[in-house]
């Protein structure tokens, strides 16, 4: 993954962003890392930003959740009006899509998300 660039700019072409995220978890030592990238799908996939971070998680799913939360937070900072989400945990993405009744802070864009 490219070096971290956690300085989001402004809204992108047509307000759409494509989010790719991943979390890793080492069961032997409990270390967890997350990372992702954001692209503008209407500007020929122009890279908008990337990030990596070490996080504290107790389970691989928690690591994935933290990665998605960070990704949606960055999309919110970029004033995205719609997002596409791509990750290797489809059930998590489906949960975000069907999140009308969730109250946690992952949800600011949940109602406009679609799976890639």
DSSP file (Angstrom, degrees, kcal/mol; ACC not computed):
  #  RESIDUE AA STRUCTURE BP1 BP2  ACC     N-H-->O    O-->H-N    N-H-->O    O-->H-N    TCO  KAPPA ALPHA  PHI   PSI    X-CA   Y-CA   Z-CA
    1    1 A X              0   0    0      0, 0.0     3,-0.1     0, 0.0    49,-0.0   0.000 360.0 360.0 360.0 143.5    0.0    0.0    0.0
    2    2 A X        -     0   0    0      1,-0.1     3,-0.1    49,-0.1    49,-0.0  -0.167 360.0 -73.9 -63.1 164.4    1.3    3.5   -0.7
    3    3 A X        -     0   0    0      1,-0.1    47,-0.1    47,-0.0    -1,-0.1  -0.191  64.2 -85.8 -57.2 152.7    2.4    5.7    2.2
    4    4 A X        -     0   0    0     -3,-0.1    47,-0.2     1,-0.1     2,-0.2  -0.300  41.8-178.5 -62.8 142.8   -0.3    7.2    4.3
    5    5 A X        +     0   0    0     45,-2.4     2,-0.7    -3,-0.1    45,-0.4  -0.658   8.5 168.7-142.0  79.6   -2.0   10.4    3.2
    6    6 A X        +     0   0    0     -2,-0.2     2,-0.4     1,-0.1    45,-0.1  -0.213  45.6 104.5 -92.5  45.8   -4.5   11.4    5.8
    7    7 A X        -     0   0    0     -2,-0.7    -1,-0.1     0, 0.0    67,-0.0  -0.694  59.2-159.3-121.5  77.4   -5.1   14.9    4.5
    8    8 A X        -     0   0    0     -2,-0.4    41,-0.1     1,-0.1    -2,-0.1  -0.229   4.8-158.7 -58.5 144.3   -8.5   14.7    2.7
    9    9 A X        -     0   0    0      1,-0.3     2,-0.2    39,-0.1    -1,-0.1   0.442  35.3 -56.4 -93.3-126.9   -9.1   17.4    0.1
   10   10 A X  S    S-     0   0    0      1,-0.2    -1,-0.3    69,-0.0    68,-0.1  -0.550  70.9 -55.6-115.8-179.4  -12.4   18.5   -1.2
   11   11 A X        -     0   0    0     -2,-0.2    -1,-0.2    66,-0.1    68,-0.1  -0.149  57.6-137.1 -56.5 151.6  -15.4   16.8   -2.9
   12   12 A X    >   -     0   0    0     66,-0.2     3,-2.3     1,-0.2    -1,-0.1  -0.366  43.9 -42.0-105.8-176.2  -14.6   15.0   -6.1
   13   13 A X  G >  S-     0   0    0      1,-0.3     3,-1.4     2,-0.2    29,-0.2  -0.213 126.3 -13.5 -49.6 123.4  -16.3   14.6   -9.4
   14   14 A X  G 3  S-     0   0    0      1,-0.3    -1,-0.3    -3,-0.1     3,-0.1   0.541 111.1 -85.3  58.5   8.7  -20.0   14.3   -9.0
   15   15 A X  G <  S+     0   0    0     -3,-2.3    66,-2.1     1,-0.2    67,-1.5   0.458  91.3 133.4  77.1   0.8  -19.6   13.7   -5.3
   16   16 A X  E <   -a   82   0A   0     -3,-1.4     2,-0.3    65,-0.2    26,-0.3  -0.646  30.8-177.7 -87.0 140.8  -19.0    9.9   -5.8
   17   17 A X  E     -a   83   0A   0     65,-1.5    67,-2.3    -2,-0.3     2,-0.5  -0.991  19.8-143.7-133.9 145.7  -16.2    8.1   -4.0
   18   18 A X  E     -aB  84  39A   0     21,-3.0    21,-2.5    -2,-0.3     2,-0.5  -0.952  20.4-159.4-108.2 122.0  -15.1    4.5   -4.2
   19   19 A X  E     -aB  85  38A   0     65,-3.6    67,-2.9    -2,-0.5     2,-0.4  -0.871  11.4-176.2-106.3 129.2  -13.8    3.2   -0.9
   20   20 A X  E     +aB  86  37A   0     17,-2.5    17,-2.3    -2,-0.5     2,-0.3  -0.994  16.2 169.0-121.2 129.8  -11.6    0.1   -0.5
   21   21 A X  E     + B   0  36A   0     65,-1.8    67,-0.4    -2,-0.4     2,-0.3  -0.926  12.8 177.8-138.6 160.3  -10.7   -1.0    3.0
   22   22 A X  E     - B   0  35A   0     13,-2.0    13,-2.1    -2,-0.3     2,-0.4  -0.967  10.2-158.4-159.9 149.3   -9.1   -4.0    4.8
   23   23 A X  E     - B   0  34A   0     -2,-0.3     2,-0.3    11,-0.2    11,-0.2  -0.963   7.8-159.1-127.0 147.9   -8.2   -5.0    8.3
   24   24 A X  E     - B   0  33A   0      9,-3.0     9,-1.3    -2,-0.4     2,-0.4  -0.942   5.2-171.3-126.0 151.4   -5.7   -7.5    9.5
   25   25 A X  E     - B   0  32A   0     -2,-0.3     2,-0.7     7,-0.2     7,-0.2  -0.975  13.9-150.2-145.4 126.0   -5.5   -9.3   12.8
   26   26 A X     >  -     0   0    0      5,-2.8     4,-2.6    -2,-0.4     3,-0.3  -0.863   4.9-165.4 -99.0 110.7   -2.7  -11.5   14.1
   27   27 A X  T  4 S+     0   0    0     -2,-0.7    -1,-0.1     1,-0.2     0, 0.0   0.719  84.8  60.9 -69.3 -19.9   -4.1  -14.1   16.4
   28   28 A X  T  4 S+     0   0    0      1,-0.1    -1,-0.2     3,-0.1    -2,-0.0   0.881 126.0   9.9 -74.6 -38.2   -0.6  -14.9   17.8
   29   29 A X  T  4 S-     0   0    0     -3,-0.3    -2,-0.2     2,-0.1    -1,-0.1   0.435  95.2-120.2-123.9  -1.2    0.2  -11.5   19.1
   30   30 A X     <  +     0   0    0     -4,-2.6    27,-0.5     1,-0.2    -3,-0.1   0.520  59.2 149.2  77.1   4.3   -3.1   -9.6   18.9
   31   31 A X        -     0   0    0     -5,-0.3    -5,-2.8    25,-0.1     2,-0.4  -0.463  24.4-170.3 -74.0 145.1   -1.7   -6.9   16.6
   32   32 A X  E     -BC  25  55A   0     23,-0.7    23,-2.2    -7,-0.2     2,-0.3  -0.999   8.9-176.7-139.5 137.8   -4.1   -5.3   14.2
   33   33 A X  E     -BC  24  54A   0     -9,-1.3    -9,-3.0    -2,-0.4     2,-0.3  -0.957   5.1-164.4-130.6 151.1   -3.6   -3.0   11.3
   34   34 A X  E     +BC  23  53A   0     19,-2.9    19,-2.3    -2,-0.3     2,-0.3  -0.913  12.9 164.0-129.6 160.2   -6.1   -1.3    8.9
   35   35 A X  E     +BC  22  52A   0    -13,-2.1   -13,-2.0    -2,-0.3     2,-0.3  -0.985   0.9 157.0-165.7 166.1   -5.7    0.4    5.6
   36   36 A X  E     -BC  21  51A   0     15,-2.1    15,-2.1    -2,-0.3     2,-0.3  -0.989  22.9-132.0-177.0 175.6   -7.6    1.7    2.7
   37   37 A X  E     -BC  20  50A   0    -17,-2.3   -17,-2.5    -2,-0.3     2,-0.4  -0.984   9.5-145.8-144.8 156.1   -7.8    3.9   -0.3
   38   38 A X  E     -BC  19  49A   0     11,-2.7    10,-3.1    -2,-0.3    11,-1.5  -0.989  19.1-175.7-125.6 130.2  -10.4    6.3   -1.8
   39   39 A X  E     -BC  18  47A   0    -21,-2.5   -21,-3.0    -2,-0.4     2,-0.8  -0.870  29.6-125.9-122.7 157.0  -10.7    6.8   -5.5
   40   40 A X  E > > - C   0  46A   0      6,-2.4     3,-1.7    -2,-0.3     5,-1.1  -0.892  21.3-164.3 -98.1 103.6  -12.9    9.1   -7.7
   41   41 A X  T 3 5S+     0   0    0     -2,-0.8     3,-0.4     1,-0.3    -1,-0.1   0.693  86.3  54.3 -66.7 -16.9  -14.6    6.6  -10.0
   42   42 A X  T 3 5S+     0   0    0    -26,-0.3    -1,-0.3   -29,-0.2   -28,-0.1   0.394  99.8  60.7 -97.2   2.8  -15.6    9.4  -12.4
   43   43 A X  T X 5S-     0   0    0     -3,-1.7     3,-1.0     3,-0.1    -1,-0.2  -0.308 131.3 -83.9-119.4  46.6  -12.1   10.8  -12.8
   44   44 A X  T 3 5S-     0   0    0     -3,-0.4    -3,-0.2     1,-0.3    -2,-0.1   0.833  87.1 -55.7  56.8  35.8  -10.7    7.5  -14.3
   45   45 A X  T 3 <S-     0   0    0     -5,-1.1    -1,-0.3     1,-0.2    -4,-0.2   0.731  79.5-171.9  73.5  23.0  -10.1    6.1  -10.8
   46   46 A X  E <   -C   40   0A   0     -3,-1.0    -6,-2.4    -6,-0.8     2,-0.4  -0.213  27.9-115.2 -50.9 130.4   -8.0    9.0   -9.6
   47   47 A X  E     +C   39   0A   0     -8,-0.2    -8,-0.2     1,-0.2    -1,-0.1  -0.573  35.1 178.0 -70.9 123.3   -6.5    8.3   -6.2
   48   48 A X  E     -     0   0A   0    -10,-3.1     2,-0.3    -2,-0.4    -9,-0.2   0.846  60.8 -28.9 -93.9 -44.3   -7.9   10.7   -3.7
   49   49 A X  E     -C   38   0A   0    -11,-1.5   -11,-2.7   -41,-0.1    -1,-0.4  -0.980  48.3-154.5-166.7 160.4   -6.2    9.4   -0.6
   50   50 A X  E     -C   37   0A   0    -45,-0.4   -45,-2.4    -2,-0.3     2,-0.3  -0.915  14.3-176.6-132.8 162.5   -4.7    6.4    1.2
   51   51 A X  E     -C   36   0A   0    -15,-2.1   -15,-2.1    -2,-0.3     2,-0.3  -0.986  11.8-173.8-156.1 154.2   -4.2    5.5    4.8
   52   52 A X  E     +C   35   0A   0     -2,-0.3     2,-0.3   -17,-0.2   -17,-0.2  -0.973  15.3 169.6-140.4 151.3   -2.8    2.9    7.1
   53   53 A X  E     -C   34   0A   0    -19,-2.3   -19,-2.9    -2,-0.3     2,-0.5  -0.978  34.1-124.2-160.1 147.6   -3.0    2.7   10.9
   54   54 A X  E     +C   33   0A   0     -2,-0.3     2,-0.3   -21,-0.2   -21,-0.2  -0.838  40.6 179.9 -90.2 132.3   -2.3    0.3   13.7
   55   55 A X  E     -C   32   0A   0    -23,-2.2   -23,-0.7    -2,-0.5     2,-0.6  -0.823  32.1-111.0-129.3 167.8   -5.4   -0.2   15.8
   56   56 A X        +     0   0    0     -2,-0.3     2,-0.3   -25,-0.1   -25,-0.1  -0.909  47.5 156.9-102.1 116.6   -6.4   -2.1   18.9
   57   57 A X        -     0   0    0     -2,-0.6     3,-0.1   -27,-0.5    -2,-0.0  -0.961  36.3-157.8-137.3 154.6   -8.8   -4.9   18.1
   58   58 A X  S    S+     0   0    0     -2,-0.3     2,-0.3     1,-0.2     3,-0.1   0.415  81.4  26.7-109.7  -1.9   -9.8   -8.1   19.8
   59   59 A X  S  > S-     0   0    0      1,-0.1     4,-1.7   -29,-0.1     3,-0.3  -0.988  79.5-112.9-157.9 149.7  -11.1  -10.0   16.8
   60   60 A X  H  > S+     0   0    0     -2,-0.3     4,-2.0     1,-0.2     5,-0.2   0.878 117.2  54.8 -56.4 -38.5  -10.6  -10.0   13.0
   61   61 A X  H  > S+     0   0    0      1,-0.2     4,-2.6     2,-0.2    -1,-0.2   0.892 104.2  54.3 -62.7 -38.5  -14.1   -8.7   12.5
   62   62 A X  H  > S+     0   0    0     -3,-0.3     4,-2.5     1,-0.2    -1,-0.2   0.890 106.1  52.9 -62.3 -38.1  -13.4   -5.7   14.8
   63   63 A X  H  X S+     0   0    0     -4,-1.7     4,-2.0     2,-0.2    -1,-0.2   0.919 109.7  47.8 -62.2 -43.9  -10.4   -4.9   12.7
   64   64 A X  H  X S+     0   0    0     -4,-2.0     4,-2.4     2,-0.2    -2,-0.2   0.912 111.2  51.4 -62.6 -42.6  -12.5   -4.9    9.5
   65   65 A X  H  X S+     0   0    0     -4,-2.6     4,-2.6     1,-0.2    -2,-0.2   0.910 109.4  49.6 -61.4 -42.7  -15.2   -2.7   11.3
   66   66 A X  H  X S+     0   0    0     -4,-2.5     4,-2.2     2,-0.2    -1,-0.2   0.878 109.9  51.6 -65.0 -37.1  -12.5   -0.2   12.3
   67   67 A X  H  X S+     0   0    0     -4,-2.0     4,-2.2     2,-0.2    -2,-0.2   0.931 112.4  45.3 -64.4 -45.3  -11.2    0.0    8.8
   68   68 A X  H  X S+     0   0    0     -4,-2.4     4,-2.7     2,-0.2     5,-0.2   0.897 111.0  53.5 -65.9 -39.7  -14.6    0.7    7.4
   69   69 A X  H  X S+     0   0    0     -4,-2.6     4,-2.1     1,-0.2    -1,-0.2   0.926 110.3  46.9 -60.5 -44.4  -15.4    3.2   10.0
   70   70 A X  H  X S+     0   0    0     -4,-2.2     4,-2.2     2,-0.2    -1,-0.2   0.905 112.0  51.8 -62.4 -41.5  -12.1    5.1    9.2
   71   71 A X  H  X S+     0   0    0     -4,-2.2     4,-2.2     1,-0.2    -2,-0.2   0.923 111.0  45.6 -63.0 -45.9  -13.0    4.9    5.5
   72   72 A X  H  X S+     0   0    0     -4,-2.7     4,-2.3     1,-0.2    -1,-0.2   0.867 109.7  55.9 -67.6 -35.2  -16.5    6.3    5.9
   73   73 A X  H  X S+     0   0    0     -4,-2.1     4,-2.0    -5,-0.2    -1,-0.2   0.923 108.9  47.0 -60.4 -44.3  -15.1    9.1    8.2
   74   74 A X  H  X S+     0   0    0     -4,-2.2     4,-1.5     2,-0.2    -2,-0.2   0.904 110.3  52.5 -64.7 -40.6  -12.7   10.1    5.5
   75   75 A X  H  <>S+     0   0    0     -4,-2.2     5,-2.1     1,-0.2    -1,-0.2   0.884 108.4  51.4 -62.4 -37.8  -15.5   10.1    2.9
   76   76 A X  H ><5S+     0   0    0     -4,-2.3     3,-1.7     1,-0.2    -1,-0.2   0.915 107.6  51.9 -64.0 -43.1  -17.6   12.3    5.1
   77   77 A X  H 3<5S+     0   0    0     -4,-2.0    -1,-0.2     1,-0.3    -2,-0.2   0.795 107.0  54.6 -62.6 -28.0  -14.7   14.8    5.4
   78   78 A X  T 3<5S-     0   0    0     -4,-1.5    -1,-0.3    -5,-0.1   -66,-0.2   0.354 113.6-120.5 -87.1   5.3  -14.5   14.8    1.6
   79   79 A X  T < 5 -     0   0    0     -3,-1.7    -3,-0.2     1,-0.2    -2,-0.1   0.850  43.3-176.7  58.5  38.6  -18.2   15.8    1.4
   80   80 A X      < -     0   0    0     -5,-2.1   -64,-0.2     1,-0.1    -1,-0.2  -0.427  21.2-165.0 -65.4 137.7  -19.1   12.7   -0.6
   81   81 A X  S    S+     0   0    0    -66,-2.1     2,-0.3     1,-0.3   -65,-0.2   0.617  77.0  11.2 -96.8 -16.3  -22.7   12.6   -1.7
   82   82 A X  E     -a   16   0A   0    -67,-1.5   -65,-1.5    -7,-0.1     2,-0.3  -0.978  69.7-159.6-156.9 150.0  -22.6    8.8   -2.6
   83   83 A X  E     -ad  17 113A   0     29,-0.9    31,-1.1    -2,-0.3     2,-0.4  -0.959  13.2-150.6-134.9 152.3  -20.1    6.0   -2.0
   84   84 A X  E     -ad  18 114A   0    -67,-2.3   -65,-3.6    -2,-0.3     2,-0.5  -0.969  23.1-152.4-112.6 136.8  -19.2    2.6   -3.4
   85   85 A X  E     -ad  19 115A   0     29,-2.2    31,-1.7    -2,-0.4     2,-0.4  -0.939  14.3-179.2-116.9 131.8  -17.7    0.2   -0.8
   86   86 A X  E     +a   20   0A   0    -67,-2.9   -65,-1.8    -2,-0.5     2,-0.3  -0.991  21.1 132.6-130.0 126.1  -15.3   -2.6   -1.6
   87   87 A X        -     0   0    0     -2,-0.4   -65,-0.1   -67,-0.2     3,-0.1  -0.938  60.9-105.9-157.3 175.7  -13.9   -4.9    1.0
   88   88 A X  S    S+     0   0    0    -67,-0.4     2,-0.3    -2,-0.3   -66,-0.1   0.177 101.4  72.9 -99.0  18.8  -13.4   -8.6    1.6
   89   89 A X    >>  -     0   0    0      1,-0.1     4,-1.4   -25,-0.1     3,-1.1  -0.713  57.6-179.6-130.1  81.2  -16.1   -9.0    4.1
   90   90 A X  H 3> S+     0   0    0     -2,-0.3     4,-2.6     1,-0.3     5,-0.2   0.805  78.5  59.9 -55.2 -36.1  -19.5   -8.9    2.2
   91   91 A X  H 3> S+     0   0    0      1,-0.2     4,-1.9     2,-0.2    -1,-0.3   0.867 104.1  51.4 -63.0 -34.7  -21.7   -9.3    5.3
   92   92 A X  H <> S+     0   0    0     -3,-1.1     4,-1.8     2,-0.2    -1,-0.2   0.914 110.6  47.7 -66.4 -43.0  -20.2   -6.1    6.8
   93   93 A X  H  X S+     0   0    0     -4,-1.4     4,-2.2     1,-0.2    -2,-0.2   0.908 110.8  51.3 -65.0 -42.6  -20.9   -4.1    3.6
   94   94 A X  H  X S+     0   0    0     -4,-2.6     4,-2.0     1,-0.2    -1,-0.2   0.889 106.5  55.4 -61.5 -39.2  -24.5   -5.5    3.4
   95   95 A X  H  < S+     0   0    0     -4,-1.9    -1,-0.2     1,-0.2    -2,-0.2   0.908 107.6  48.8 -59.6 -42.7  -25.0   -4.4    7.1
   96   96 A X  H >< S+     0   0    0     -4,-1.8     3,-1.3     1,-0.2    -1,-0.2   0.914 109.7  52.1 -64.2 -42.3  -23.9   -0.8    6.1
   97   97 A X  H 3< S+     0   0    0     -4,-2.2    -1,-0.2     1,-0.3    -2,-0.2   0.863 115.1  41.7 -61.0 -35.8  -26.3   -0.8    3.2
   98   98 A X  T 3< S+     0   0    0     -4,-2.0     3,-0.4     1,-0.2    -1,-0.3  -0.155  83.5 117.3-102.5  37.7  -29.2   -1.9    5.4
   99   99 A X    X   +     0   0    0     -3,-1.3     3,-1.8     1,-0.2    -1,-0.2   0.123  20.6 123.8 -98.3  20.8  -28.3    0.3    8.3
  100  100 A X  T 3  S+     0   0    0      1,-0.3    -1,-0.2    -3,-0.2    11,-0.1   0.809  83.5  39.5 -53.4 -32.0  -31.3    2.6    8.5
  101  101 A X  T 3  S+     0   0    0     -3,-0.4    -1,-0.3     2,-0.0     2,-0.2   0.411  88.1 111.2-102.0   2.4  -31.8    1.7   12.2
  102  102 A X    <   -     0   0    0     -3,-1.8    -3,-0.0     1,-0.1     5,-0.0  -0.528  46.4-166.7 -76.8 145.4  -28.2    1.6   13.4
  103  103 A X        +     0   0    0     -2,-0.2    -1,-0.1     3,-0.0     2,-0.1   0.449  49.5 105.7-112.3  -1.9  -27.2    4.4   15.7
  104  104 A X  S >  S-     0   0    0      1,-0.1     3,-1.6     3,-0.0    -2,-0.0  -0.336  84.7-100.8 -81.9 166.6  -23.4    4.1   15.8
  105  105 A X  T 3  S+     0   0    0      1,-0.3     3,-0.4     2,-0.1    -1,-0.1   0.320 107.5  80.9 -77.1  10.3  -21.2    6.6   14.0
  106  106 A X  T >  S+     0   0    0      1,-0.2     3,-0.6     2,-0.1    -1,-0.3   0.641  79.4  77.0 -75.7 -14.5  -20.5    4.4   11.0
  107  107 A X  G X   +     0   0    0     -3,-1.6     3,-0.7     1,-0.2     4,-0.5   0.314  49.5 102.7 -91.3   6.0  -23.8    5.4    9.5
  108  108 A X  G 3  S+     0   0    0     -3,-0.4    -1,-0.2     1,-0.3     3,-0.1   0.819 104.1  21.7 -61.5 -26.8  -23.6    8.9    8.0
  109  109 A X  G X  S+     0   0    0     -3,-0.6     3,-1.9     1,-0.1     4,-0.4   0.310  91.4 108.3-117.9   7.2  -23.4    7.5    4.5
  110  110 A X  G X  S+     0   0    0     -3,-0.7     3,-1.0     1,-0.3   -11,-0.2   0.826  75.0  57.6 -56.9 -35.2  -24.9    4.1    5.0
  111  111 A X  G 3  S+     0   0    0     -4,-0.5    -1,-0.3     1,-0.2    -2,-0.1   0.590 111.5  41.6 -76.3  -8.3  -28.1    5.0    3.2
  112  112 A X  G <  S+     0   0    0     -3,-1.9   -29,-0.9     2,-0.0    -1,-0.2   0.292  90.0 112.8-117.0   9.3  -26.3    5.9    0.0
  113  113 A X  E <   -d   83   0A   0     -3,-1.0     2,-0.3    -4,-0.4   -29,-0.2  -0.527  40.5-175.9 -83.1 147.3  -23.7    3.1   -0.1
  114  114 A X  E     -d   84   0A   0    -31,-1.1   -29,-2.2    -2,-0.2     2,-0.2  -0.993  27.8-110.2-139.7 150.1  -23.7    0.3   -2.7
  115  115 A X  E      d   85   0A   0     -2,-0.3   -29,-0.2   -31,-0.2   -25,-0.0  -0.537 360.0 360.0 -79.1 140.1  -21.5   -2.7   -3.0
  116  116 A X              0   0    0    -31,-1.7    -1,-0.1    -2,-0.2   -30,-0.1   0.415 360.0 360.0 -87.0 360.0  -19.0   -2.9   -5.9
